[in-house]
């Protein structure tokens, strides 16, 4: 018992260290990204060959997006808070403009029933609604921080206006393109920001009631959305195969068992499962890697969510608190919606699994958002002090390595002459 207790205490001390959140965010996000690249390569090969493309076509595009996203992540992690706040209004204005541009005939493109894409030329497309999530987080965090500094958040009108109207504007523009999934994530970000701002329960409940009523109306007036709700828990494709995707996602997970069929050996990706490398990549992961492969993915998202909440709770800067909370809400809510749909627990919303699914438009703003979380984790007072103490130690160690190397190189070897 003493050994177990000692192990528990050591684990607790390690968990409570100042840099724990920093390492969880950095390591967890990179591990999700790396495993996602592997699964995109595996899940997309048949889709690419079926379209007359090279087998690694989607993987190469995703790898390029990951490299560009890595640059954005590093830039966001090193960006001063003042510059982050300075991006809020320009990014919101650009997002609104692009969302309007999507609805212009000849510019916006419809893909699988959703009018939410802009063609950039060649094989590259751009989805403005993905960047609207980042815009809402930064703008909402800056707005609430400024109102908090002026002690206005105790008045309901200042808490709601203009945050709720602007969010509803973004939701309306996105819903014009019939993208219900992205609208759900934006609504979740709004709820998260209001919660962090300390909205009273009655105000919180009122916003949720209005959003729920609007959502119910939009669902009830769309036969496609009603059909998605009808497929909850379905085990048969049903009439006209309306539950085909939901059911084959369950088939993929079920056939994976404990340890899966092996990387690259999925059967469902051979045309049975729609969107195997995007919305339903978690199903292919379950089929090829089994429960042993899907549980670590869930654990990584849980760790990322915990670290984001911890950062938001410990920071002293109001903007950083709202931004970290908004990003955490965004990533965790989107992961829950995607995985819940694959498991048959939630209706299919058409949102990718963050950092994991194929799609550059989703990956780039998400990696920038992760960079914001890393910046927030580094700016915690205790973490900042720990990093400051670690830098001289690292420089001293590097200096010692250089001295040893120079010492070895200065030793002359015998030439063989006598």
Buried (B, 14 or more C-beta within 10 A) or exposed (E): EEEEEEEEEEEEEEEEEBBBBBBBBBBBBBBBBEBBBBBBBBBBBBBBEEEEBEEBBBBEBBBEBBEBBBEBBEEBBEBEBEEBBBBBBEBBEBBBEBBBEBEEEEEBBEEEEBBBBBEEEEEEBBBBBBBBBBBBBBBBBBBBBEBBEEEEBEEEEBBBEEBBEBBBBBBEBBBBBBBBBBBBBBBBBBBBBBEBBEBEEEBBEBBBEEBEEBBEEBBEEEEEBEBBEBBBEBEEBBEEEBBBBBBBBBBBBEBBEEEBBEBEEBBBBEEBBBBBBBBBBBBBBBBBBBEEBBEBBEEBBEBBBBBBBBBBEBBEBBBBBBBBBBBBBBBBBBBBBBBBBBBBEBBBBBBBBBBBBBBBBBBBBBBBBBBBBBBBBBBBEEBEEBBEEEEEEEEEEEEEEEEEEEEEEEEEEEEEEE
